[in-house]
Amino acid sequence: MTSRRWSPGNSYEGVVEPKYAILSYTWGRFEKPGHPRLRIGGIDWDIPSVDPAHFTVADLSRLLAQIGSEYDYVWIDIACIDQRREKDKMQEIGRQAMIFKGARQGYVWLNKYDPAIIQGYVQTLMRYGYEMVDGPTELLQAAEAIVNALVAILQDPWFSSLWTLQESVLQRFALLLNKSGLPITTDGPWIGASPATELAAIASVCELTGRMIDLGIRAEQAADPSAIQTARVERMRSLRSTINRSGLDFTLCSNPNVQYAAAIYRQTSRPEDRIYAIIGYMDTDSATQHFRPESRKSSA
């Protein structure tokens, strides 16, 4: 794998405006010196080493090979951003919104669980999201099943990173990949042309569940004004709070201030990244006015 430098005309060592994919994943909190590093040609800096308990070089290499079977070029931060040179790093961070929006396909790597386990959680979430509207399952039962699956899915570190909140807004239709680098698939009447799961599908179920819970609470209170503090209503409020904290339903909203509200629940490695990690989806001049473009893409 080789990192290709950008030059004027949007050329990458002779290839003009290549079609590329982009990978959203998390590693900053898991950087651990002394472990094996991904081997990348065409760069003069060391790729950060990551705690192998989070993912191994073999895991990442296998994932990139999977993406490389579909796209000749992929943007991945550790191969395209020199993490040592702060000026260069800030330039590239300032261009992240443009880079993510320009990708032909986004991928989200969920690497915490074994493939069968994460697939089971996603299958449950999608199934009960469908049954909440078109099935026989009662509202609270469906909401319980959805939120329990969601809580398990949210244990993957990808969902607690502030950087990935921005990336999820910029690439809403990214495909979810499992630990092996393969698409997370589901099976049921809700799937379209492909069984692969998009991030937007998860967000849609969360948004739908939140709205249905809100309607359920109002219906309970309309039927019985004394139901304000019942165990059933309180449970629905608790489920709604879990969805709000996930921030996933916010990614479907076009108002960046709503998405910004989800940032409070996300983590960063450095305090200043709480600003840098969100300016991309605010769509203001502050995201780009201080940065000059010098980008890279990696070819498989």
N, C-alpha and C positions, 0 to 999 in steps of 0.2 A: 504494500500500500504506500502511495506517495502523495505528499501534500503539494498542491500546485498553487503558485503565487499569482495573485491578481495583477493585471496591468491595465492601463487605460484602454477603453473600448470594451470593457468587461470581458477581457481575454484571460485565459488561464493557460499560459505557456503554449499559445497558438490555437487553443480551442475557445471559440467565441460563444459566449452565453450558453454554456452547456446545461442540459437538463440535469437536475440534481435532486436527491432526496435529502432529508434532514433527520437527525436523531435527537430525540429529547430523552434524557436520562439524568441520573444524579450521581455525583461522585465526590464533590468538594468536601462534604462532611466525613468522607471515608478515605481521604488521602492519607497514605501511610508510607513513609520513606523506607527504602530497603527491600521492597518487594519487586517482582518482575514488572517490566514496563512494556507497553505496546510498542512494537517496532514500526516506525514510520520513516520513509525516506523523504528527502527534500526539505528537511528542517534542521535548524542549528540549535535546538533546545531539547531538553530531556522531557519526554512525556511523563506526567505525574504518575506515580505508582499508587495503587489503590489497595486497601485491605482486601485480601482474597476472600474473606468471609462475606464481603459485599458482592464482588464479582471478580473473576480471574481474567487474566489475559486471554486464556483459551475461550472463556465465555464471550468476551467482547469481540475477539477475532471471528468466532463462529457467527455472531450476530452481523458483523460487517460483511462477511461473506454472503450471508443470506440477502442482505440489502443489495450487495454488489451483483447478485444474479439478476436484479431488475434494473438497476441504474449503474452507469459507469462512474458517476460522481456522487459523493455523499459529503455533507457538511457535518462535522463532528468537532465539538469545541476543543478538545485536548490536542487534536491534530491541526487545527486551523487558527488557534489563538496561542501566542507565546505567553504563557502564564508568568514568566519572569519579568518581562518588560511592561511596566505599568502603563506607559503611554500607549504602546501598541494594543495592550489589552483593553484599555478604555475606548480606543478607536473602534475596535471590533464590537465591543458591547454596545456602542452607540448605533451600530448598524444591524443589531440582531433582529429588530422588527422587519426590516427590509429583507434580510436573509431568510427568515422563517416564512414570510409571506411569499417569497419568490420560489420556494421549493415546490416541485411537482408532487411530492408525497412526503408527509411527515410520519414518523414512527415514534411511538412511546414504548420504552423498554421497561417492563415490570419484572424485575429479576429476583424478588424476594422468595416467591413460592415455586415449588415444582410445577411444571406445566399443567398436570391434571388437577391440581388443587386450585390454581387461579382460574382455570377454565370452569370448574364447578361453581365457584363464587359468581363469576360473570354470568353463567347460565342461569343460576338462581335469580339474580337481579333482573335479567332480561325477561325471564319467564313470568315472574310476578308483576313486573311492570306491564306486560301484555295482559295478564289476567285481571289486573286492577281495572282495566277498561273493558276488555272483551271476554272475560272469563267469569267463572262462578265464585271466585275467592272473595270473601268479605274484606272490606276496606282495611280494617285494623290488622287482620291476619296478613294481608298482602304487604301492607306497610312494614309490619314487623319483619317479614322475610326479606324484604328489599333492604331495609336498614341494617339488619344483621349481616347480610352479604356485603353491603357497602362498608360497614365497619371493618370487616376482614380485609377487603380490598385496600382500604385506606392505610393498612399497616405497611404496605409497600412504601419505602422512603420517597418514591417519586411524588406522592401526594402530599408530602409535608414540606417540600422545597418551594421557596418563593420564586426561584428562577423558573421552575416548571409551571407555576401558575401563569406567568407571562406567556410561556411557550404554548400552553393549552389554549389560551385565547387566540394566539396567532395561527395555530394549526388545529382548529377545532375538529377537523375530520381526519386527524392522524390515526393510523392503525395501531392497535394495541398488540405488542409482541410479548411472548412469554420468555422465561429464562433461557430457553434454547434458541431464541431469536425467530421463532415462528409465530404467525398470527394467532391470537386467541380467538377461537371460533365458538359459536353457539349453534343450537339446532332448535328450530321452532317456527311458527307461522309469522314471526316478526322479522325474520331475515329477508333481505332483498336479493340482489343479484349475487352476493357473496356472503358466506357464513362468517367472514372475518369481522371483528368488532371494531368500530370506530369509537374514538373518545366521545364524539358527539352523541352516540347512542347511550352511553352511560350517563352523560349529562342530561339527556332528554328524560331518562327514567327518573333521575333525581328531581328534575324540575316538575315533572308530572306528579310524582309522589308528594312533593311539597304542596302543590296546588290542591290535590285531592285531600290531603290531611287538613288543609285550611278549610275546605268545604265541609269536611266531616265535623270539624270542631264547631263551625257555625250551625250546622244542622243539629248537632247535639244540643247546643244552647238554645236554638229556636224551639225545639221540641220540649225542652225543659230548662227554663232559666236557672234553675238550681244546679244544673249540670256543669257549671263553670269550674268547680273544683273536684269533680268526680275522678276516680282513678283512670277511667277510660280517656277522658279529656286530657288529663295530665300526661298520660302515656303518649298520646298523639302529639302533645306539645314537645315532649322529650325527643320523639322521633324527628319532628320538624327541626329542632335545634341541631341534631346530628347532621342533617342534610345541609343546613346553613353553614355549619363549621367546615364541611367538606369543601365548600366553594365551587363544587362542580356545576351546580345549577346556575351560578353566576356567569360561567363562561359563555352561556348562550345569549347573554344580555349585551346589547350594543353600547350601553352606557358605561364608560370606563370607571366611573365613580362607584358603581355597583361592584364591579370586579375588584376594585381597590379595597373594598370592605373585607374581602376574603383574605387579604394579605396578612391580617393580624394573626391568623392561625398557621402561617407558614414560617419556615426556618431558613436562615442563611448562615454561611460560615463567618462572614465579616459584617459588622454593623452597617457600613456604608452600602453594602449590597441591598439593603432594604429599599434604597432609592434606585440603584442601577438595575435591579431585577424587575422593576415595574414600569420604567419610563417608556419601554417599547410599545405597550398597548395603550398608553395615554394619548398617543398620536398627536403630540405637540412638538413644537420646534425644539424644546429642551432635549428631546431625544436624539437630535442629530446636529445641532448648531455648533457644538464644540468638537466634533469628530470629523476626521478626514478618512475617506475610504481606502483601506488597504486590506483586502480580504484574501482568503485562501479557500480552496476546496480540495478535498482528498479524492483521489481516483483509486478505485479498487484494483 
